[in-house]
């Protein structure tokens, strides 16, 4: 993946044309709206820096203003948009500083969770993690790879049996979605990450409480180093 392929918006906040209406499945209106808008952002259909016109978007998605507003608040918590009291919702621009802060925190917390997971894993845990990993390796690029990548990491940290730690890690991983999107669009990046996923799994299976945290740190650091080369200055 090159800089030219990386998602980037115009120099200033611009109005984005809302894509053709898509069908929202029958589920929580807020959940459905958040999923749909998230996909529009991550695929670049709502570019970085673009201003989201809530009335037009609500009409295009067939939603009322309330679930749309709640969905935008959720996406703000994930770092995908910024809500300005005067200008409204704007799609977030990825920055080097933001990705560094997110990944530095992930390295600390996920390494700790990995250590506990290595000490606590059971045969049933390993079977569950392996099933998730094998499913992940069947996924294509883009959003499906992002979702299954997150599911794999979550399956490991769940083994640690530290609910508050897992909740905090999941919040950070949601914030990292804007950046994992770069990786998901790079075949080379995905191949590197997936090879490292197997190493992480084998260290978990071995119950290696020293190697597993180090592999997790290296995995995240490698991704951060790569992201710093593709995120526009």
N, C-alpha and C positions, 0 to 999 in steps of 0.2 A: 504494500500500500504506500502511495506517495502522498506528498502534501497536496498535489492537485486532486487526488481522489478523496482526501479527507473532507468531511462536511464543514463548510465555513459559510458564514453569512456575509452580507454587505457591510460596508464600513460603519454605517449608522443603523439605528432601528428602522426597519422598513415595514410596510404593510404587506403581509403575505396573502396571496390568493388562496382561499380555502379549497382543497381538492373536492372532486365530485363526491357526493354523499355516499357513505358506506352504510351497510345495514348493521345496526347495533343489536347484538343478541339479547335475549330476554334474561337479564340478570340484574343485579343492582345497577340502577341508572348511573350512579356515581362511579362504580367500579368499571362499568362499560365505557363511560366517557373518558375516564383516566387511561384505560387501556388503549382506546382509540387515539387519543391525543398524543399519548406517549409514542405510539407507533408512527404517527405523522412526524413527530420531532426526530425520532431516531432514524427514520428513512430519509430525512432531509426535505420532506414535503412541506414542513413548516421549518424554514431555515433558521439557523442561529442568528439572533438579533432581530428577528421579525416580530412585529406587533400582532398580537392575536385579537381579532375583532370578535368579541364574545357573542354578540347578537347574530352575526353571520354564521359563526361556527355552530351555535345552538340550532339554527335553522337547518344547516347542512346535515347535522347529525340527528335531527329529529328529536331534540331534547329541550326541556324547559331550562330556564336560566339557573335554577337552584342546583340541580345535580352538576351542571357544567361548572358553576362557581366552586362547588365543593371539590370537583375533580381538579380544577386548577390549583386550589390550595394544596391538594395532595401532591401534585407535581412540583409545586414550589418547595415542599418539604424534601422532595427527591432531588432538588437542584436543577430540574429541567427547565423551569421558567422562573422569572422574577416578576413579582406583582408590585407595581408602582401605583400609589394612590392617585396620582394625576394622569399617568399615561396608560395604565392598565397592565395586562400581562404581556411580557416579552420573553421570547425564547432565549435561554441562557447561551452565552458564548463560552466555549471551553477555554480555560486558561491554565498556564503552567503552574501558577501558585495554587490554584484550587486542586488540581490533580495531585500535586505533591502532598498537600495537607491530608487529603483523603487517604492516599496510599500509605503514608507514614503511620496514620492511625490504624489502618487495616493491618499493617505488618505487626504492630504491637499486640493488637487484640486477637488476630487470627492465629498468630504463633502460640499465644497462651492457650487458646481453645484447642489447637492441634495437640499440644502437650497433654492436656487433660483427656482428649479423645483417645490418644495412644494408650493411656493408662486404663481407660474405662471400657474400651471396645470389647464386644462379645461376638461370637460367631454370627448371630443374627444381625448385628450391626454391620459386620463386614459384607454379608450377603446383600443387605439393603443398599449400602454404599456402592458396591460393585454393580448392582442392577442400575442404579442411577447413572453411574459412569458409562456403562455400556450404552444406555439410551442416549446419553450426551454425545457419544462418539458417532452416533448415527445421524445427528442433527446437521442440517446444512448451515450455511453462514447466516448472518443477519440476526434478527430478533430471536429466532428459534434457538440459535447457538447461545445467545446471551442468556436466555431463560434457563436452558439446560446447564450452562456453565455455572450459573448462580445456584441451581438446584444441587449440583454436585458438591460445591463447597459447603452449602448449607447442610447437606447430609452428613458431612464429616463433623462439622462443629456441633451438630445436634447430639452426636455421640458423647460429647464432653459433659452433657447433662448440667449445663449452666445456663438456665433460661434467660437470665438478664443479660449475660454476655452475648448469647445468641441473638437476642433482640437488638442489641447495640450494633453487632456486626451486620445484621440484615439492614439496619438503617444506613450504615455506611455503604453497603453494597448497592442500595438503591441510589445513593448519591453518586456512586461510581458508574452508574449505568450510562451516563453521557459519554464516558471515556471508554468503557468496555465496548461501546458501539464501534469505535475505531478498530479495535482488535477483531471484532466479529466480522468486519468487512475486509479483513486481510487474510488470505489463504495461508500465507507464510506465518503470520502471527497466530492463527488458530492452530496450525500444525505444531508450533513450538509449545503453545499452552497445553495442548492435548497430550503431548509426550510427557510433559511435566506432571500432568494429572495422573498418569499411570505411576510415575515414581512416587507421588504423594500417596496414592492408594496402597502401594506395596509397603511403604513405611508404616502406614496405619495398620496393615495386616500383620506386620512383624511386631507391632506394639513398641516401636522404637521412639521413645519419648524425647530423644535428643535429635535424631535425624529428621523426624517429621516436622517439628517447628522450623528447623533450618530450611528444609525444602519449601515450606510455605512462604518464609521470608524471601528466599531467592526467587520464587515464582512471582511474587508481588513486585519485588524490586526490578526484576527483568521486564515485567509489563510496564512499570513506571518509566524505566529508562527508555523503552521503545516509544511509549506515548510522548515523551518529551521531544522525540525527533519528528513526530507527525502532527502535533497540535500546532496550528498557526500561531506565530508570535503575536 
